[in-house]
Each structure stands twice: as C-alpha cells, then as structure tokens.
Amino acid sequence: MSAFRIIGEDRPGRWLVTCDHASNRVPDWVAGGDLGIAPEDMGRHIAWDVGAAGLACALGAALDSPVVMSDFSRLVIDPNRGEDDPTLVMKLYDGTIIPANRHIGPDGVEERLERLYRPYHDALARLAGRRPDVVIVAIHSFTPCLKGRSPRPWHVGVLHSHLDERLSRALIGVLRAEPDLCVGDNEPYSGHLPGDAIDRHALRFGRQNTLVEVRNDLIGTEAAQAEWAARLAPMLERALAAVDL
C-alpha cells in the first residue's frame, strides 16, 4: 500500500494542496496494524486531522490544482515533523499512551521513515517542483478542546513562519473581513516549526505558502467540507492576487 495519495496530478492550477495528516491508517507491518489504543482514540484528532482529507480534496478541485495526502496515521510517524524532531513518533498524545511506540528504537523509527515518511515527502517535492511559481497551501484541522485545556474559539486559523508571512498575512485579512468567522493568527499553534513540511518544501525554496487549520467540528461531513472548500478557494485566490501585485 502506498504511503501517499495524489488527486488531480494533471490539473493545471498553480496551487499545491497538501494534507499531512489525512489518514488514520496503520500499516499491517507496524505492530500488526494496531498501535494498541482504542478504536475511538484512533478516530480522534490524535491519530489524524479529522475532516482535513475531504476538505483538501474539495479545495484542490475548486482551485483546479493537485492534492497530495499522506496515507498513514500521524501516530505511526508524523510527516509534519523534521526527521530529528523528538515528537516524530509520539508515545503520549493528549492523555493517551501509544503502546506500540513506547519502546520503539532507532531501527523501528528508520523503517517507518523509509517506508512512509520519505516516500510522502518525495511525492510532495516532485509536485512542488512541477512549475516555478507553485504555491503551497497545507490543510489541517484542530480539535475544539484538548483535555484539560480551555475551549478553542477560532473557526479557522492561519499558521505562518516569520520567514515568509506574505500569503498568510493577506489571507488573514481576507478571512477577518467575514463577520461570522473567528480567525486565529498563528492559533491554535505557532506556524514556525523547523523541519516541518512547509519549512522543507516552501520556505527553503522561497515558495509562497500558507497553512490553514479548520476546527474539526465544522468539517465533519462531506457537505461541510465542500462548503468550506467553496468558501476558502476564492479567498485564497484573492489573497494571492494581493501579494502578487
């Protein structure tokens, strides 16, 4: 089974839509396909970005641009971390212990890197290099509330690094013009993470980029994902036009 999925590879659009946490799949060769946590936990945000894959696919269609998505759970190995990041293979996440990861050694990590992480990034790199003016938009989702934390009020967050804020700043402005949206600026997380997918494929090459986080209770159905994609696509185009002047 492949480590990634590509949708619309031949689409002519300038955008590249990525979804690092699209799947909660655990390959059979990883602990027999079971990380040792309950099915309800595998359905939560700790295992994948709920709703993000459907949103990414709908957005790619709306932008007439390719989509590349991981096809393995972030709990197996997180493709949105650098290879040397201590959170690359999580042993505890939002109060849940991951038994299959507790005693993993360097050889186990290397196998997951070689069979999952690197093929995904190779595919992303190939698509990002297909034209010189590619713009990367990374689609993620976030849970309304982490255990023991305050509720998160944002409907959507735009994450960015101080190394390149052009498109993200413009997109925040476009989103905040919508009276019904609570928009996070580098919320609920900071957008600067050395070695992550945006750093690796956008910042290091000077490619325009942004990362969009939608609260997962807002994109839990195919209809909601399509609605958000239809809303975000023209906003992204307007933001890009503003920074391309």
C-alpha positions in Angstrom: 0.0 0.0 0.0 1.3 3.5 -0.9 2.4 6.0 1.7 0.5 8.8 -0.1 -2.3 9.6 -2.4 -2.3 12.1 -5.2 -5.5 13.6 -6.6 -5.6 15.6 -9.8 -1.9 15.4 -10.7 -2.5 16.7 -14.2 -4.6 19.7 -13.1 -3.1 23.0 -14.4 -3.6 25.2 -11.4 -0.7 27.0 -9.7 -1.6 25.7 -6.2 -0.5 22.5 -4.5 -2.8 21.4 -1.8 -1.2 19.2 0.9 -2.7 17.2 3.7 0.0 15.8 6.1 -2.5 14.2 8.5 -5.1 12.9 6.1 -5.4 9.3 7.3 -5.6 7.2 10.5 -4.4 4.1 8.7 -1.8 1.9 10.5 0.0 -0.4 8.0 0.0 -4.2 8.8 3.7 -4.2 9.2 3.5 -1.7 12.1 2.6 -3.7 15.2 0.3 -5.9 13.2 -1.8 -2.8 12.2 -2.7 -2.0 15.7 -1.0 0.6 17.9 -2.7 -0.7 21.0 -5.1 2.1 21.6 -8.9 2.0 21.5 -10.7 2.4 18.2 -12.4 5.6 19.5 -8.9 7.1 20.1 -7.9 6.1 16.5 -10.9 8.1 15.4 -9.8 11.2 17.3 -7.6 14.1 16.3 -4.6 12.4 17.9 -4.5 9.9 15.0 -5.3 12.2 12.1 -6.7 15.6 11.2 -10.5 14.8 11.2 -12.2 16.2 8.1 -9.0 17.5 6.6 -8.7 15.0 3.7 -12.2 15.7 2.4 -11.6 19.5 2.7 -8.2 19.2 0.9 -9.7 17.1 -2.0 -12.6 19.6 -2.4 -10.3 22.5 -2.3 -8.0 21.0 -4.9 -10.9 20.6 -7.2 -12.1 24.2 -6.6 -8.6 25.5 -7.3 -8.1 23.1 -10.3 -4.8 22.1 -8.7 -3.2 18.8 -7.5 -3.6 17.4 -4.0 -1.1 15.2 -2.2 -2.0 13.5 1.1 -0.3 11.1 3.5 -1.9 7.6 3.9 -0.7 6.7 7.3 -1.6 7.9 10.8 0.4 10.6 12.4 0.8 8.3 15.4 2.8 5.9 13.2 5.2 8.7 12.2 4.4 12.4 11.8 5.2 13.7 8.3 4.8 17.3 9.6 7.9 17.0 11.8 11.6 17.0 10.9 13.4 13.7 11.0 15.3 14.7 14.1 12.2 16.1 15.9 11.6 14.4 19.3 7.8 14.3 18.5 8.3 12.4 15.2 7.0 9.2 16.8 4.6 10.1 19.7 4.5 8.0 22.8 1.9 10.1 24.6 -0.6 12.4 22.9 -3.4 14.4 24.6 -3.6 12.0 27.5 -3.4 8.8 25.5 -0.4 6.4 25.8 0.6 4.8 22.5 1.7 1.3 23.5 3.2 0.3 20.1 5.5 3.4 20.3 6.6 3.2 23.9 9.7 1.1 23.3 10.5 1.8 19.7 14.2 2.0 18.9 16.2 3.7 16.1 15.7 0.7 13.7 12.0 0.9 14.1 11.9 4.6 13.5 14.2 4.2 10.5 11.8 1.6 8.9 8.9 4.0 9.3 10.9 6.8 7.8 12.0 4.8 4.9 8.6 3.2 4.1 6.2 6.0 4.9 7.7 9.4 5.7 10.3 9.8 3.0 8.0 8.5 0.1 5.4 11.0 1.1 7.9 13.8 1.1 9.4 12.7 -2.2 5.9 12.9 -3.7 5.3 16.3 -2.2 8.7 17.5 -3.5 8.0 16.3 -7.0 4.7 18.0 -7.2 6.0 21.2 -5.7 8.7 21.3 -8.3 6.4 20.9 -11.3 6.4 24.6 -12.0 8.4 27.6 -10.8 5.5 29.5 -9.3 3.9 26.8 -7.2 2.0 28.0 -4.1 1.6 25.5 -1.3 -1.5 25.5 0.9 -1.3 23.0 3.7 -4.7 21.8 5.1 -5.0 20.7 8.7 -7.8 20.6 11.3 -7.8 21.0 15.0 -9.9 19.8 17.9 -12.3 22.2 19.6 -10.7 21.5 23.0 -7.7 19.5 24.3 -8.0 17.6 27.5 -7.7 19.9 30.5 -7.4 23.0 28.3 -9.7 25.9 27.5 -12.0 25.7 24.6 -10.6 27.0 21.3 -12.8 29.8 19.9 -11.4 30.0 16.4 -13.3 28.7 13.4 -10.1 28.8 11.3 -6.5 29.5 12.0 -3.8 30.6 9.6 -0.3 29.5 10.5 2.9 31.0 9.2 6.6 31.4 9.9 8.2 34.8 10.4 10.5 33.7 7.5 7.7 34.2 5.0 4.3 35.7 6.1 3.3 37.2 2.7 0.4 35.0 1.7 -0.7 34.2 5.3 -1.0 37.8 6.3 -3.1 38.6 3.2 -5.3 35.5 3.8 -5.9 36.5 7.4 -7.0 39.9 6.2 -9.4 38.3 3.7 -10.8 35.9 6.3 -11.2 38.6 9.0 -13.4 40.6 6.6 -16.0 37.9 7.1 -18.2 38.9 10.1 -19.2 35.3 11.0 -15.6 34.0 11.4 -13.3 33.9 14.4 -9.9 33.8 12.8 -6.7 32.8 14.5 -3.3 34.3 13.6 -0.8 31.5 14.4 -3.5 29.9 16.6 -4.1 27.3 17.9 -0.4 26.7 17.2 2.7 28.6 16.0 3.4 28.2 12.3 7.1 28.2 12.7 8.5 24.7 13.1 11.9 23.9 11.7 11.9 20.8 9.6 8.1 20.6 9.1 6.5 20.2 5.7 6.2 23.9 5.0 9.8 24.6 6.0 11.0 21.7 4.0 9.1 22.3 0.7 8.2 26.0 0.8 10.4 28.1 3.0 13.7 26.6 1.8 12.8 27.3 -1.8 11.2 30.7 -1.4 7.8 29.3 -2.5 4.7 31.2 -1.5 2.8 29.2 1.2 0.2 29.2 3.9 -1.2 26.6 6.4 -4.9 26.6 7.1 -6.3 24.9 10.2 -10.1 24.5 10.3 -11.8 23.4 13.6 -12.8 19.8 13.0 -16.3 20.0 14.3 -17.0 22.4 11.4 -15.9 19.9 8.7 -17.2 16.6 10.0 -19.3 15.8 6.9 -18.7 15.7 3.2 -21.2 18.6 2.7 -19.4 20.8 5.3 -16.1 20.0 3.7 -17.4 21.0 0.3 -18.9 24.2 1.7 -15.6 25.2 3.4 -13.7 24.5 0.2 -16.0 26.6 -1.9 -15.6 29.4 0.6 -11.8 29.2 1.0 -10.9 28.8 -2.7 -11.8 32.4 -3.8 -10.3 33.8 -0.5 -7.0 32.1 -1.3 -7.1 33.4 -4.8 -7.8 37.0 -3.6 -5.0 36.7 -1.0 -2.6 35.5 -3.6 -3.6 38.3 -6.1 -2.9 40.8 -3.3 0.7 39.6 -2.7 1.4 39.1 -6.4 1.0 42.8 -7.1 
